[in-house]
Amino acid sequence: MPTSGADRVSGYRAARFAVVDPATGEAFDEVPDQQPEELDAVVDRAHRAWRGWRADPVARSTALRVAADAVEVAGGDLARLLTQEQGKPLAESYAEVARTVARLRYFADLAPRTRRIVDGRPVRSEIRWRSLGPVAAIVPWNFPLQLAAAKFAPALAAGNTVVLKPSPFTPLATRLLGSVLAAVLPEDVLTVVTGREPLGARLASHPGIRHVTFTGSVSTGRAVAEAAAASLARVTLELGGNDAAVLLDDVDVDRIAERLFWAAFRNCGQVCMAVKRLYAPARLHAEVVEALAQRAKAVAVGPGLNPETRLGPVNNAPQLARIERVTQQALADGARAAAGGRRREGPGYFFAPTILTDVPPGSAVVTGEQFGPVLPVLPYRSLDEAVDAANSTGFGLGGSVWGSDLDRAEAVAERLECGTAWVNHHAELSLAQPFAGVKDSGVGVAGGPWGLYGNLRPFVVHRPQEA
Ligand code: NAD
């Protein structure tokens, strides 16, 4: 990313970096490239703000509801900015803003429960819950607003303060969100910092941070865990996925094809829980490939601000290059593109929606996370073979099983090694459910009450019982 406009503010080099519109490949705005040294003052202010914020749960709950209303009012501006910097169709940006608001409202109404320990001893022993202190929230570029809210809403509801760092590819909507929230929340309760590495690494290792909640790739997650170990801060890691969908032999292909297509291609496949590998019974394989390829060829691809667009560009140039590389590798390994297979000529980071068949199971597009509009469809002969293949990667975020007999499909879904398994759906999430990847896909639990308790520590008060 290019930098521009260096000057000096408050003793720091206030460089800025450009933000690129992925639909054009052109820079259209810029933000401060904050330096790691600036975090000392930011975290110090977050620490001071914590004293007031943690004191009154009722006031907090009210403030978070007011914050949700303010974000709703700013929804149009947030959605347009999000589409411009992220690339997703405007309707999806509106939906993301709505999910951001919903998270604030959900956690505003959630409070931890004090519990009495009853174990026969003549004592009164109570478990209460205390906040942790300043929380670092580090977010990727695929859902900048809703993933930020999934972190700051439970952290704030628990009484912590938050320093939020968006991806350098998508800082603008988060900065706007930060200023909308700053106008209604007490000062320094939520601070947005923007900058390129090593800003995130420094934030994760900052001694004043008590919880690092991170969403991103497995490799960065490992670096974050190591960095946080320096101050023994708690870590919650929501990492990459390589979700498999397994079609059963009684599946009605016509009936599910549309839903399945969008489970793989929504947000241009840049979803941690997108279907990234599809296993179809050998007998149905050709029919499945055809149904998906038809849709891939017909879907309207274009700039997200264009009202007809259903699929926008890939978010950034390195990601486009990565998608191109794994696709070319699969084709070189002997795969065939039933649709797409290459990037689109012309401006912007567009990649043709791609359905791959005849893919060797060891190809990187199957074993790794493509995170783009490319879906390998693999045939299987026995169900055990399909389940083994689905469980064969280091990832374990989600998975799904599709068929007409729901009980049978559920029994197969139970065999998937992942945090959430669906039948005839994929990536349908409730705010009230736990969200936790297994294997390399994550550490800790977010979502629902678990997300709130993940931002709290137990505090036990023990005294003799009244005579
Ligand atoms: P990434 O790991 O490159 O970056 C994520 C965030 O970490 C960004 O803000 C980045 O600037 C920051 N960062 C980079 N290096 C850092 C370091 N050394 N220390 C601290 N922070 C650092 O991920 P990405 O490319 O932005 O996002 C795509 C990945 O995110 C995919 O793997 C996807 O599956 C994953 N993801 C997971 C979930 C989930 O809930 N499990 C959700 C969305 C995305």
Boltz pocket constraint, residues with backbone or C-beta under 6 A from the ligand:
constraints:
  - pocket:
      binder: B
      contacts: [[A, 138], [A, 139], [A, 140], [A, 141], [A, 142], [A, 143], [A, 147], [A, 165], [A, 166], [A, 167], [A, 168], [A, 195], [A, 197], [A, 199], [A, 200], [A, 201], [A, 202], [A, 204], [A, 215], [A, 216], [A, 217], [A, 218], [A, 219], [A, 220], [A, 221], [A, 223], [A, 224], [A, 227], [A, 238], [A, 239], [A, 240], [A, 241], [A, 271], [A, 272], [A, 273], [A, 369], [A, 371], [A, 397], [A, 437], [A, 441], [A, 442]]
      max_distance: 6.0
